[in-house]
Amino acid sequence: MLALGAALPLAFGGALTASAQGGQLPRGAAAVDGARQLAADKEPGTWMSAGRTYDEQRYSPLTGVNKANVKGLGLAWYGDIDSERGQEATPVVVDGVLYVTTAWSMVKAFDAKTGERLWEYDPKVDRATGQIACCDVVNRGVAAWKGKIYLGALDGRLIALDGKTGKVAWSVQTTDPKEPYTITQVPRVVKGMVIIGNAGAEYTCRGYVSAYDAATGKLKWRFYTVPAKPGDPTNTPLLEKAAKTWTGEWWKFGGGATAWDTILFDPKTNLVYFGTGNGLSWSQEIRSPGGGDNLFVSSIIAVNADTGKYVWHYQEVPGDEWDYDNTNPLMTADLKIGGVARHVLMQAPKTGFFYVWDAKTGKLLSAEKFAPANWATKIDLKTGRPVENPAVRYTDTKAAVVQPAPLGAHNWHPMSFSPRTGLVYIPVTENTTGFASAKPEGFKLGDRVYNTGTVSFSDEITKLYAQPGAPPRGNIKSYLQAWDPVAQKEVWRAPDTDYGPHGTMVTASDLVFSGDWSGRFSAYDARTGAKLWSAPTQANVVAAPSTYTIDGEQYVAILVGARGLPPGQVRTSALSANNSRILVFKLGARSSLPTAAVQSADAAPRTLNPPLLTGTNEQVIDGQGAYGRICAGCHGAGGVADKSIPDLRYSPVLKSLAEWNEIVLGGSRKFNGMVSFKSTLAEGQSEAIFHYIVSQANKDKAAAEAAAKGGGGR
């Protein structure tokens, strides 16, 4: 057992691991190259990239842990993580070392067998960057190549570290620091180039993907995903053509379409595929008032791996205005479809449709719903376009209810594919939301704030949800789903007790491993969905696991920790309020997690006890709008935190406007990630948000008291 506290000395002497080429490699060599990555199945005990192989199927050939003995899995070692934000990385294990990233773009290196901490690296990202990280200060992992470990940092840096020591080999700024770009994705190394995208399509950013020389950090090529202002030198002939699918002055908003997660290299076609995100603003009425497809928003793009030149694209959501990113995981596979062997590209995106394309040409082969969706009835295979439901288009005078909601039927959480079962294992979420556009004439572009141009709460939206046959509002349910990509149908599902998505991995022993939001890490029968084993994590789990062998023993590793804690779980970590840890299991191990509660010094009371509302109605209304634009992403819509940090309605800070302003404007808690918003908020808006939260807390207190007396409530 190991906790990440004081620094430990480096210890690299003596340990050797075998490579696919038969040589002995020193611990920490990180000696991955193209040949070794292509031969990954000859080293089944190594997990040398986030998706294990170039096809990113997250399938392991290992069978040491199987259906007959999986109940014997126990905790071999664990390491406490010194960050209490979301933990989304898949552990990479190569040459005896387990590498994992944590929130705030920190890297930890452990001895994969013993859990000894070998080194750690903190890029010291300015905590103010958290202000522009739309969905937490997370990171999804590293890449290994020829002795180096590559990290995409939240502040837009691409950093190469020495695999043995964690020392910086080189660092390059991939984004304009003056613009609200961030990076949370895993870099991919392809033919000696590190490929990386970025995020920021809720702010004022224009998407692009870049390739850097893995040895030097020199830029090799760059592909922009949407056109800039007419006449801009970055507008290639392709982007000039794409500009014809836009109207208005979209470039003033940035355009969006950031490639913030999936990047996939296919050596069979020599193509690099990546997905793009939403347009900016979300509201098409604002960004492109005359409509149009708005290329290449919400698309899959294939480029030549050597040059970055365009080869083909497929736009899943023409003119998207529901935040239907197509940045969700891609994978390639060889399937027999209609009796014909096909090399395909597959994705289960936010939209709720499972897509299968010819990997070389981009021809759509099939697309069917894997989850409920009302935005389109089907995908027309002749045109490749969705048959859209006109009722879900919205304006400033017409609201709509849409399913899935912006977080989607499947988001970034890794899915996996087993060539043995022929099934894809998808973490599915069912959810809905309401949309209306802000008034275009009154919309003002903000600096380093959400510029979605949408409204999610209004009387009209409430009325739509009240209509007969309307779906439930918000999060409905989640489950692990086994999907047949050839027959395009569900084979089985394993429902979650508590709502929340979680990444998956599958092995050759027909076991699917995945965590959940109930504080468990489980193994399922890949053919039937029966749960065969489960262990406590004491934390919510969103990341995907990996597996490896050391000295002939199979290990299974999972990084745990997300927003909040599972129901009924107490804090047991001295380093993180959400019990963030790396957990590693093997057969016959008998270690255990601590059970004693650790009291947080700033734990908020869980009794609603707000002061009386002293603000005016105008302040509350102004505060509601400002809160929705700036605060809701972390603290929850409508002032209600959903397993988040912290629920402001319960905060003792509501007793003091001066203390509130010290936090919101003065940045007194910036080292906890709550940076100053002085440059973002207009004069008086901090106080307006304060009064809005006080108002919400009083309403909910009154509702709780009425319910306790049997009188109902809001």
Steps between C-alpha positions, in 0.01 A plus 500: 500500500628844411381852560629794298632711781865601541737452207662158471846435351523370144579130475564367153793264543475133419144460374463368145198424283479303178393664173327346201835491324635277775741750657518601865398858569578698816211613716366830372652462154165591338654347189192516279530552126281425200620142462445420866156662504400305188617181672309576821326162495841332527532679835154439648631584846577859400248783468720741307242762394171624642297279263767223514520464121473735203141385442412613857274201560613484865508123467760298687608150388579410863315206656673458836195650668197313367142410582608207713733696729394865476340483846854461633603850392618712790666834550874473440592864560360849483627856490317805631483785247561857612215656303129485575364588157397256226741215417451380142827339388560141391824366651774438242734215602824445313843366598402440860356846570139608536448858381184690578387862483275669751299818519703817441710310243731338752684176412579218742734206431475183712681170505229289338560203731555655841332840474821678596480857381790564264439862408229758456477808283291811558487743206374763746204603290374840611188425703329788318488267197222315679277795415506398131491122546141434398465163671761485778881512508538139389752309290454168320853363490844488345671358192836317502756513218875431480578572862264791547159546660276760335244714680243750374465755779186693586663832406569387143857379538623174346772366727752218446638338816785254548336164567752407772521825693203720410734783402377729223661421163311771313183705526306692236197728527246360251238772552484877526518568877286811453211282375292269728637171366560195719627144446366195684551225238760228458773586249546236228843424355489407132807436284721714719245781540297594806146592399289719726180704482340737749175610664321831547196499270276642772715815519652672193720231347554362151589131484815347352719190524881521497786254448838560666833325453523256791875554536513879485151646544512671160163552330459269199141569387174656615138451389236762583147363537295810411564801276627829639400845376498516119849588380676352803824328388412181689196448277601222262298436183318231700406753770397758241256240371388426856436872556215481250312284751501787753320835507542818696824585680568168670873569535429762766391216730798279413305232316564219748529140370790425731649149483520448875510123548513221243797473262564166331776378266429210264818346356295305242383820330770741624221728616461699818136542604367755746159626601396862534273665753218749504478826313547830680259625615279194550204699374511489121266798492786704646813351339358432151162674477432376148546136603730269303698187584783703658787274398687343669295525820399164657694297245746215460803608296763272345839642403822358359719407796820628339375836376178582684327548164125444480383161365131476598245615752158399627281754676279325753298807603467765227445842655525359852350711776469245782869465594515166321877465488640216292817490707390176666728195471567354156633151430583291195417132458469227240140384472303279264201702383255346256741212453781738393814565705522873571760714673283749687501806720244503784361754744221527757474880533288734708219488243381150596575345158769232457692565176702259288704638207742355249830607657668582169226689319270626775198340337224454755417131534241514778365721777236409757388630838679345797314731742179707497526810279232740378714742296492268196288199405771323302810547285435487127760257366474639147577859592677436831292775657279473807125512449460782745202569724409864423351544848845495663628807312470803725511880471467792737121470465467119484627258763568130457555188708779280367627150575783430558607808698838664432695244705365244256412134486873426503763761570882468529492194728689220321308213343663168410465228234564127519588322176402178683142600574466752219340743747570861594467588870359851542429707814159644409315788663140606432422867557301797364510878515317807379639758259416848382724757336603824660375802308753555221471878515575499872772235503841631604817297456671459837868455578594163654136407573246271339375648174251228414220748429243263649243489779424171678246622757190697405126489548456372143745214558319411822171489309650270236607254768149511647338386176366143474765261370791732579812319625626545857721802550873467566684176571285189463720190527836352403625152422777291350385380159627220274435601138524287186647737234416263213136430588474852650313383811540478875598157631491573873516782751607525862309784672680736736365552849612864498503716188833566332718380209822300544766370260542135402762237412452143373735199507545174311355314799167665412504737795390864480641725772339830596443720804187693594359789705408271790860451610561161335740356243351193334558221252216383273455197277562648155243268340214525749556810712492305826704670773772257609710710740497836672728694733454828686668812365374749762475744210299570188663356189498655153833380356569176314728229639802329347665164565856367485730225625811505716690177566216298353228650721214702350412835656196721439539874564237773530525870588206606717356832610242735350265770623375430850489160670278194454181494711584429863876511446720701736832660424787262582786672318717761665587642158166532320141562606371267223734208590700526176733201469666259261380148588681188375357149539638147452397147590554408865590851617373602843567872542213728598401863483485706822159526661551773762325823412719803429326826583539775244594831659259693278216250481175686442203424728227292338216694655341784305538801726526804272463862611187690409491635148593869493559545128252653260306303239713664233819378671366145528401495132838642393675251728309209350619590151861559605506178705370298204766639266797487733446279806260219409762294317664412834243583765191357330203632307251702698735515798469125566831314491480154343772300677712810456721748683358661729124555516486875559152489655657334805804724523559688827645777282140605428509665843750758376490689171848636572645148533312395185660785306843412638459157341322596177684824427810482718592139418564404863444132412690495171728223622192279530412578139250777578678784324402866490223594258558874539597543136200297384214642703348840443480738794240378748464151349684320779247645744215413262612136486525501880140616530386242243657215699353636823161509326536141375609379843201663669260354244641152547498535878134599490420213264675251730313629804168485315572146383586398856160627610325323216435819309703425188733759353671609185 
